[in-house]
Amino acid sequence: MQTRLNIDEPNSPTSAYIEIDLSALANNYQQISKLVAPSICAATIKANAYGLGLEEIARTLVNSGCREFFVSDIFEGIKLRKILNHNHYEIYALNGLKQKKEQDYTKYNIIPVIGSMSELAYYKKSSMYDNSLPVAIHIDTGFSRLGFDIEEVASIYKENINIKLLMSHLANADDLTSKLSEQQLEKFLNISNNFKGIRKSIANSSAIHRGQAYHLDLVRPGISLYGCSNHNQSQIKYEQVVKMFAPIIQKKEVKKGSTIGYGASYLATKAMTIALIEIGYADGIPRSLSSTNQHAGGHFYINGVAVPIVGRVSMDLVAVNISECKADTNVGDYVEIFGTNQNIDTLAKNADTISYELLTRLNHRVQKIYKYD
Amino acid sequence: MQTRLNIDEPNSPTSAYIEIDLSALANNYQQISKLVAPSICAATIKANAYGLGLEEIARTLVNSGCREFFVSDIFEGIKLRKILNHNHYEIYALNGLKQKKEQDYTKYNIIPVIGSMSELAYYKKSSMYDNSLPVAIHIDTGFSRLGFDIEEVASIYKENINIKLLMSHLANADDLTSKLSEQQLEKFLNISNNFKGIRKSIANSSAIHRGQAYHLDLVRPGISLYGCSNHNQSQIKYEQVVKMFAPIIQKKEVKKGSTIGYGASYLATKAMTIALIEIGYADGIPRSLSSTNQHAGGHFYINGVAVPIVGRVSMDLVAVNISECKADTNVGDYVEIFGTNQNIDTLAKNADTISYELLTRLNHRVQKIYKYD
């Protein structure tokens, strides 16, 4: 097994780290790819590959057979093009067409995902159009986010534009009780009938598991590649890609009646042993994992034992109650923030959020360690 | 007025940015310094100066007369020493003594803040002790976080150690109804009587405004330097240091009955115009600012008009209702996330958190623009 330490700023990391299993990533990609074949499996690696590192994630996916990538914007597209320096890898910039950047789209061969009449007009007046730079057309079928209204799209298929992909995005593909996804798919198929010979895509991670009807020509998984977000109905057993650890820097006996942490919001109702862990909200551990005596917060794991957070998460530190495992716990030991004992989705739920937010908000002072079996 | 664009990774920023007013920072420092004189005013610039950029913040503070700095750990200390390359600037690493780094403390002249018997024992066996490297002694007077217990400290003053500073930290200095701060101060003063001729410090930003009794030899403001966290009882009128802006990338008419965003969690009960702003939780905008029809979320400002967030904050985008100001609002306009119309504390409150978390979790893809009048 090969492990590699990748430190953005050699002098800045604390000792907290995330471990990223690139074999698991490759396996997840290949499983999805097999499930949806002959549809193409692209990959959504926006926001620095959900915080996991654009370069390492992209290279692993390329080695797994991926050829089409979705990023947030032109800036991330340029970065990715420098990594995947060959035009047979397609790069789509999701956040529309950024004005004054037209030369970069052409130079780096980035496909703008166009979603409004004003963007389209800008495209047609630009050198991108003259160079026949391909575009993706984004249709809003009920998400009320980026994308053309259905009525607007009706005229576009008649235009002489190099359309590489027709796409839409589902609002709640993970909600199997809602009919919205079916309605969105139906609207999308109706309008896309006009766009003959153009590839179509509507499926994010969750939509892939709604069935083959959603796969169309291309699927665009994001979070499931990274092994997060439980897909209960999934035909695939996703492997966990990310685990997180941080060290104990002090062990402490707290007397009955003492308060713990900021705001004195947690009262020790009996004597306890706590460990101070060198990680905090400045690293990306949500402050909403804090606990009070009335409200349980999150917990981490030490040697398989759940250790609850006591008091408030602070900027650089978290206190956990280690009374149940204090004999085996020492300064310098690493605590599992999420990993084998609790996945990131569980931790996210305890913080009233989702794994996507946890991942993308991990601070760059958290080291990334990549491993590949 | 001089403005400067500082981009960590030239090809990666989106167009969201924070504007950092270094004159306001200098002014805040100088006001505190004047208030507490003859006590020394140090500065807490841990966690990359609360996310605002260690180098620019440190240089500005030095130019304002600051000579002593508190950072999170040895790694940040080294980074700061390379910026302030002269030994007459003192750098304290708050998170205790990191083992196996002893040579770096000496080489870069970083003062470890020691808070446990095991750290002290490690220090005394190391070359740091042989070199008489100064330390700070951290006493836990009721915070149950880092620091020696009172009982442990009783023996330390007899030891032959180069103690530069004796310090403690208050749990809830901002809560004027609580007696805990007074109790902590009293405990600290009692024990510190044993440490003759050694400087003492207990005051963070809030404690400074509890009165002169808390100033002792040295105060260590953090958040108030950055103009955040309202100090209602403050004798100082802090200037706002940070403002944040992001561009509109699409303007959209939403029909009555449509849902907006992920989870279809917001229903347009009447026709409305929304703007899609190119910023999301991957940039550090908390997902907890999301709204539903039942629950108001956060809001931003366009030309002085409050525009409420509609639906969920997503990874790269936020939708706001601009029905009230649609005529004056165009794609490419910048929205105030926080700034003149709403300070960061208000936004933080709407996200159920505090300005500290908002600031330190801003992602590095948000540009920083420094200005100095």
Interface residues (C-beta under 8 A of the other chain):
Chain A: E9 N11 S12 P13 T14 S15 K46 A47 N48 G51 S72 D73 F75 E76 I78 K79 K82 L94 N95 G96 K98 Q99 G115 S116 S118 D140 G142 F143 S144 R145 L146 D149 A171 N172 D175 S178 L180 I249 Q250 K252 E253 V254 S258 T259 I260 G261 Y262 G263 A264 A268 I274 L276 E278 G280 Y281 A282 G284 R287 S288 G311 S314 M315 D316 L317 A319 V331 G332 D352 T353 I354 Y356 E357 T360 R361 N363 H364 R365
Chain B: E9 N11 S12 P13 T14 S15 K46 A47 N48 G51 S72 D73 F75 E76 I78 K79 K82 L94 N95 G96 K98 Q99 G115 S116 S118 D140 G142 F143 S144 R145 L146 D149 A171 N172 D175 S178 L180 I249 Q250 K252 E253 V254 S258 T259 I260 G261 Y262 G263 A264 A268 I274 L276 E278 G280 Y281 A282 G284 P286 R287 S288 G311 S314 M315 D316 L317 A319 V331 G332 D352 T353 I354 Y356 E357 T360 R361 N363 H364 R365
